Amino acid sequence: MQKSLSPERKLERAKVQLLRSQPFFGRPACDLKWIIQELEIPTAATDGRRILFHPEFLDSLDDDELIFVTAHEVEHVIKKHQLRRGERNPQLWNIACDHNINLELTDNKIGQVPEKLKGKIFCDERFRGMLEERIYEQLMSEMSKEEQDALSMDPGGCGAVIDSEAVGKGEAAMTAEHTRVNRVIEAAAQYAKQCGKMPGFMQDFCNKNLEPQINWKGQLRRFIEPLFPTDVSWSRPNRRTIYRGMYMPGAIKDGTGKIAVGLDTSGSISQKELEVFFAELKSIFSETKPEMLIVYWFESHIWRVDHVPRGIDFPFPEKIKTGGTHFQAVFDKIEEDAENPRCLIMLTDMYDSFPSQPGYPVIWCATTDIEAPYGHTIRVDI
């Protein structure tokens, strides 16, 4: 470590080294504002636009250690941790994100873990390949409320993520910030590819983040509509063509069969997600015209079942019960009642073990990136 370098020069040197050795992280690092100041957090932090360094922590790092810490903070930004926390405990959210990041950085030998933090950073093998939200749920189940409240903001000592300024400022502000970060990710990937140093472990992430998102509503209809085929009849002419003097046959829906729906009301599914999905469900129901819609509201158990005949409107519940997630309860209830649906649609965060594959199609509408082992998985982004 070169003590002769000023803190500002030390950071500039780290940017250059990161650009040369790890351009995927170096390019976003140069877009962020680097600030050295006394912090409540004794290490480093980012809010998606800045990287803040406590001067004493910065002084303690050699070149390779600073590269590790900087890449750590950049990965927080790239993975939008500053935008994804929601109502989660901020300290526990930071720990969950740290496990995800540190496993990737150490596996791929990006910089060096600071000497004084070896054996202390959050880097648990059991969380390898898991989403941050899933890691958080696991950690939360293992800690008491008192233990969670007692956590410091950076208990792992490697740097923290704090909420973006866009959080709490409305949907337009959040959308704009997501778009800005997407541009940062795209620029980083392009630059790294030009340098011939695109890290393989970030390639899949970039592909998923940057590929055009097919509207989940369209995907859901594409899977459901073939289950309820349309026929035509001259006895029911197409009203859209009559006014043009054209007498054409009208469409007649099959009108038989049932659709079963499982709505996960566990704590990680928001009221907004349920309401938007519920509205789309009613629209599909009115168009496909099955004889019956059976809605199972569930968390760790089924707390409500609605049997809705064709042509009948049905309201959203006044009160929603929350808890854990148990898919098997829905599958067991369908079997117990011998419903034999044309398909089962599950809106869920996917945080549970999957039951054995049933004899009917299952469409998993996932609010996370977890893929079901069978059926069709649609990523629902509301």
Buried (B, 14 or more C-beta within 10 A) or exposed (E): EEEEBEEEEBBEBBBEBBBEBBBBBBBBBBBBEBEBEEBEBBBBBBBBBBBBBBEEBBBBBBBBBBBBBBBBBBBBBBBBBBBBBEEBBBBBBBBBBBBBBBBBBBEBEBBBBBEEBEEEBBBBEEBEEBBBBBBBBBBBEEBEEEEBEEBEBBBBBBBBBBBBBBBEEEEEBBEEBBEBBBEBBEBBBBBBBEBEBBBEEBBEBBEEBEEEEEEBBEBBBEBBBEBBEEEEEEEEBBEEEEEEEEEEBBEBBBEEBBBBBBBBBBBBBEEEBBEBBBEBBBEBBEEBBBBBBBBBBBBBEBBBBBEBEBEEEBEEBEEBBBEBBBBBBBBEBBEEEEBEBBBBBBBBBBBBEBBEEBEBBBBBBBBBBBEBEEBBBBBBEB
